[in-house]
Amino acid sequence: MALWMTALKLVPWRDVIEATPQVLQAAKKLMGKTRAAGTAPAAGTLTGAGDSPATPVTAQLQHLRERVAQLEQEQQDSAALIQSLAEQNAVVIRAVEALRLRNQRLGRALVVLGLVVAGVLVWVLRQP
């Protein structure tokens, strides 16, 4: 439990807290776009000579171009959000690595301290 508390103390919470609204806003924006795109009506299918005309081919082509542009923008937004999350993850990883090194040093110090205490105890017991 103490290890987790130390890990939490090493995280630069000020930076995380400052970045949180931006990440949250980007995530909400991305989810809103994804939901809106999922509920938008699909473009009509191209019609042949015997079918009834639904929409002109040029209108369908324009709709598809707009949809591709929208998808490209969503992809860029997703990439920015992933980059932000990756940066925050890197900060947490550095903090955990620092804790791991500190834990190793503490373990070594504990072994040395135990050997010193055992040596002092043996020395005191051998005294007449």
trRosetta pair geometry for C-beta under 8 A, 3 or more apart (Angstrom, degrees):
i j d omega theta_ij theta_ji phi_ij phi_ji
1 4 6.0 -55 -159 34 37 108
1 5 6.6 35 147 -19 67 105
2 5 5.5 -53 -149 36 37 113
2 6 6.3 38 153 -19 68 104
3 6 5.8 -55 -151 37 30 110
3 7 6.3 33 150 -22 64 105
3 99 6.6 103 -168 174 84 128
3 103 6.7 25 -121 -91 112 129
4 7 5.4 -51 -146 35 35 114
4 8 6.3 35 154 -19 66 104
5 8 5.8 -53 -150 36 31 111
5 9 6.6 33 150 -22 63 105
6 9 5.6 -54 -151 33 34 113
6 10 6.6 33 153 -21 66 104
6 99 5.8 134 111 -123 109 113
6 102 7.4 -134 155 92 143 144
7 10 5.9 -57 -153 32 32 110
7 11 7.1 39 151 -30 63 98
7 95 6.1 105 -162 136 70 108
7 96 5.9 24 -137 -97 117 68
7 99 5.0 -25 -88 -60 81 161
8 11 6.0 -43 -155 16 37 114
10 95 4.0 151 111 -153 113 102
10 98 5.8 -177 -162 78 152 129
10 99 6.2 -143 5 -55 155 98
11 16 6.4 11 155 -24 110 142
11 91 6.7 86 -145 135 77 104
11 92 6.1 4 -110 -104 112 70
11 95 5.0 -30 -76 -74 63 172
12 15 4.3 33 116 18 114 114
12 16 6.6 146 93 -16 65 89
12 91 6.2 -86 33 -171 101 131
12 95 8.0 -155 -10 -69 69 125
13 16 5.2 -56 -143 42 40 113
13 17 5.7 40 158 -21 73 106
14 17 6.0 -55 -144 38 25 108
14 18 6.3 25 155 -19 61 109
15 18 5.7 -56 -145 37 29 111
15 19 6.2 18 159 -12 65 111
15 91 6.8 -157 92 -125 135 163
16 19 6.0 -64 -146 42 27 103
16 20 6.3 46 153 -46 63 100
16 88 6.3 92 -116 -138 86 110
16 91 7.2 -159 -68 93 96 150
17 20 5.6 -35 -147 5 32 122
18 21 7.9 -59 179 22 32 95
19 22 5.6 -65 -164 44 54 111
19 23 5.8 49 145 -21 84 109
19 84 6.6 177 180 -170 120 108
19 87 7.9 -138 -147 92 163 118
19 88 6.4 -164 96 -76 148 114
20 23 5.8 -59 -142 40 31 108
20 24 5.9 29 161 -18 68 111
21 24 5.6 -57 -141 41 30 111
21 25 6.0 31 159 -20 66 108
22 25 5.8 -54 -144 37 27 110
22 26 6.3 26 156 -17 63 107
22 84 6.9 -144 110 -140 108 153
23 26 5.8 -56 -147 38 29 109
23 27 6.2 29 154 -19 64 108
23 81 6.7 107 -146 -144 71 80
23 84 5.2 -169 -96 128 96 137
23 85 6.7 111 -140 -69 128 76
23 88 7.5 -9 -73 -25 154 146
24 27 5.7 -54 -145 37 30 111
24 28 6.3 29 156 -17 65 106
25 28 5.8 -54 -146 37 30 109
25 29 6.2 31 155 -19 64 108
26 29 5.7 -54 -145 38 30 112
26 30 6.2 30 155 -19 64 108
26 77 6.4 -176 -165 -174 93 92
26 80 6.4 -124 -150 103 145 107
26 81 4.6 -178 130 -89 127 100
26 84 6.9 118 45 23 156 152
27 30 5.7 -55 -146 38 29 111
27 31 6.2 27 156 -16 65 107
27 81 6.0 120 -74 -142 68 138
28 31 5.8 -55 -144 39 30 108
28 32 6.1 33 155 -22 65 107
29 32 5.7 -54 -147 35 28 113
29 33 6.4 27 155 -17 63 105
29 77 6.5 -117 107 -164 112 143
30 33 5.9 -54 -149 36 30 109
30 34 6.3 29 153 -19 64 108
30 74 6.7 112 -139 -153 78 82
30 77 5.2 -180 -89 127 97 122
30 78 6.0 113 -136 -79 137 71
30 81 6.1 -50 -31 -28 151 155
31 34 5.6 -55 -145 37 32 112
31 35 6.2 29 157 -16 67 106
32 35 6.0 -55 -144 39 28 106
32 36 6.1 26 157 -17 64 110
33 36 5.7 -57 -143 40 29 110
33 37 6.1 28 158 -19 65 108
33 70 7.4 -173 -169 179 114 99
33 73 7.8 -129 -153 102 157 103
33 74 5.2 -168 124 -101 140 109
33 77 7.2 100 26 56 154 158
34 37 5.9 -56 -146 37 27 109
34 38 6.4 28 154 -21 62 109
34 74 6.9 120 -70 -151 74 137
35 38 5.6 -57 -149 35 32 112
35 39 6.5 13 159 -6 66 109
36 39 6.3 -66 -146 44 29 98
36 40 6.3 44 153 -43 65 101
37 40 5.7 -38 -144 10 33 118
37 67 8.0 114 -142 -145 107 89
37 70 6.7 164 -97 134 120 131
37 71 7.7 105 -136 -81 154 77
37 74 7.4 -38 -29 -59 152 157
43 55 7.6 -98 -170 52 80 143
43 60 5.2 110 175 -143 125 84
43 63 4.7 149 -101 106 121 139
43 64 6.2 -43 -25 -61 167 81
43 67 7.4 -102 -33 -25 121 146
44 47 7.8 -12 142 -40 115 96
44 54 3.8 -163 -175 119 149 137
44 55 4.6 140 37 15 137 107
44 60 6.2 -98 62 -93 82 114
45 54 7.0 77 51 27 60 150
46 57 6.3 38 -126 -108 97 94
46 60 6.6 -163 -80 84 74 170
47 51 4.1 -138 -159 86 94 122
47 52 7.0 -98 -141 82 144 33
47 53 5.3 -162 56 -112 162 49
47 54 5.8 158 -49 9 122 86
48 51 5.0 92 46 2 73 107
51 54 7.9 -28 138 -22 116 91
53 56 7.3 18 -178 -76 121 53
55 59 4.7 -101 164 82 111 129
55 60 5.6 133 95 -54 114 89
56 59 4.7 94 63 5 84 103
56 60 7.1 -152 97 -4 45 85
57 60 5.6 -54 -149 38 36 112
57 61 6.2 38 152 -22 68 105
58 61 5.5 -51 -145 36 33 113
58 62 6.3 35 154 -19 65 104
59 62 5.7 -52 -148 36 32 111
59 63 6.3 35 151 -20 64 104
60 63 5.6 -53 -149 36 32 113
60 64 6.4 32 152 -18 65 105
61 64 5.7 -54 -149 37 31 111
61 65 6.5 35 151 -21 64 103
62 65 5.6 -51 -148 34 33 113
62 66 6.5 33 153 -18 64 104
63 66 5.8 -55 -151 37 31 111
63 67 6.3 32 152 -20 65 107
64 67 5.5 -52 -144 37 33 113
64 68 6.4 36 154 -21 65 102
65 68 5.8 -52 -148 34 31 111
65 69 6.4 31 152 -18 64 105
66 69 5.6 -54 -149 37 32 112
66 70 6.3 34 151 -20 66 105
67 70 5.5 -52 -147 36 32 113
67 71 6.3 33 153 -19 65 105
68 71 5.7 -54 -147 38 31 111
68 72 6.3 35 152 -21 64 104
69 72 5.7 -52 -149 34 31 113
69 73 6.5 32 152 -18 63 104
70 73 5.7 -54 -151 35 32 111
70 74 6.4 32 151 -18 65 105
71 74 5.5 -51 -145 37 34 112
71 75 6.3 38 152 -23 65 103
72 75 5.6 -52 -149 33 32 113
72 76 6.6 32 152 -18 64 103
73 76 5.7 -53 -150 36 34 111
73 77 6.4 35 151 -18 66 105
74 77 5.5 -52 -147 38 34 113
74 78 6.2 37 152 -22 65 105
75 78 5.6 -51 -147 35 31 113
75 79 6.4 34 152 -21 63 104
76 79 5.6 -51 -147 35 32 113
76 80 6.5 33 153 -19 64 103
77 80 5.7 -54 -150 35 32 111
77 81 6.4 30 153 -17 65 106
78 81 5.7 -56 -148 38 32 111
78 82 6.2 31 154 -18 66 107
79 82 5.7 -54 -144 38 30 110
79 83 6.3 35 153 -23 64 105
80 83 5.6 -52 -148 34 31 114
80 84 6.5 32 153 -19 63 104
81 84 5.7 -53 -151 35 32 112
81 85 6.4 28 153 -14 65 106
82 85 5.7 -56 -146 41 32 109
82 86 6.1 37 153 -24 66 107
83 86 5.6 -54 -146 35 29 113
83 87 6.5 32 154 -21 63 103
84 87 5.8 -52 -152 32 31 111
84 88 6.7 27 152 -13 63 105
85 88 5.7 -55 -149 39 35 110
85 89 6.1 39 151 -22 67 107
86 89 5.4 -52 -145 37 32 115
86 90 6.4 39 152 -25 64 101
87 90 5.6 -49 -150 30 32 114
87 91 6.9 35 150 -20 62 100
88 91 5.6 -49 -155 30 37 113
88 92 6.7 34 149 -15 66 103
89 92 5.7 -55 -151 38 36 110
89 93 6.2 37 151 -21 68 105
90 93 5.5 -51 -144 36 33 113
90 94 6.4 35 155 -20 65 102
91 94 5.9 -53 -151 34 30 110
91 95 6.6 29 151 -18 62 106
92 95 5.6 -55 -151 36 33 113
92 96 6.3 32 153 -18 67 105
93 96 5.7 -54 -145 37 32 109
93 97 6.3 35 154 -21 65 105
94 97 5.6 -53 -147 36 31 113
94 98 6.4 34 153 -20 64 104
95 98 5.7 -52 -150 35 32 112
95 99 6.5 33 150 -18 63 104
96 99 5.5 -52 -151 36 35 114
96 100 6.4 40 150 -25 66 101
97 100 5.5 -48 -148 30 34 114
97 101 6.6 32 154 -14 64 102
98 101 5.9 -55 -151 38 32 109
98 102 6.2 31 151 -18 65 109
99 102 5.5 -57 -144 40 32 111
99 103 6.0 36 155 -24 67 106
100 103 5.6 -53 -147 34 29 113
100 104 6.6 31 152 -19 63 102
101 104 5.7 -51 -150 33 34 111
101 105 6.5 32 153 -16 65 104
102 105 5.7 -54 -149 38 33 111
102 106 6.2 35 151 -20 65 107
103 106 5.6 -53 -146 37 31 113
103 107 6.4 36 153 -22 63 104
104 107 5.7 -53 -150 34 31 113
104 108 6.5 30 153 -16 65 103
105 108 5.8 -54 -149 37 33 110
105 109 6.2 32 153 -18 66 107
106 109 5.6 -54 -145 39 32 112
106 110 6.2 36 153 -24 65 105
107 110 5.6 -53 -148 33 30 114
107 111 6.6 31 153 -19 64 101
108 111 5.7 -52 -152 33 34 110
108 112 6.5 31 152 -15 66 105
109 112 5.7 -54 -147 39 34 110
109 113 6.1 35 153 -20 66 108
110 113 5.6 -53 -143 39 30 112
110 114 6.2 34 154 -21 63 105
111 114 5.7 -54 -149 35 30 113
111 115 6.5 29 153 -17 64 104
112 115 5.7 -54 -150 36 32 110
112 116 6.4 32 152 -19 65 105
113 116 5.6 -53 -147 36 33 112
113 117 6.3 32 154 -17 66 105
114 117 5.7 -54 -144 38 31 109
114 118 6.2 31 155 -18 65 106
115 118 5.7 -53 -144 38 31 111
115 119 6.2 33 155 -20 64 106
116 119 5.7 -54 -148 36 30 112
116 120 6.3 28 155 -17 65 105
117 120 5.8 -53 -145 38 31 109
117 121 6.2 33 153 -21 64 107
118 121 5.6 -54 -146 37 31 113
118 122 6.3 31 155 -18 65 104
119 122 5.8 -53 -146 37 31 109
119 123 6.2 31 154 -19 65 108
120 123 5.5 -55 -146 38 31 114
120 124 6.2 30 155 -19 66 105
121 124 5.9 -53 -145 37 29 108
121 125 6.3 25 157 -16 63 108
122 125 5.9 -59 -146 39 29 108
122 126 6.4 23 157 -17 64 111
123 126 6.0 -62 -148 37 27 108
123 127 7.0 41 151 -36 61 98
124 127 5.8 -43 -157 11 36 117
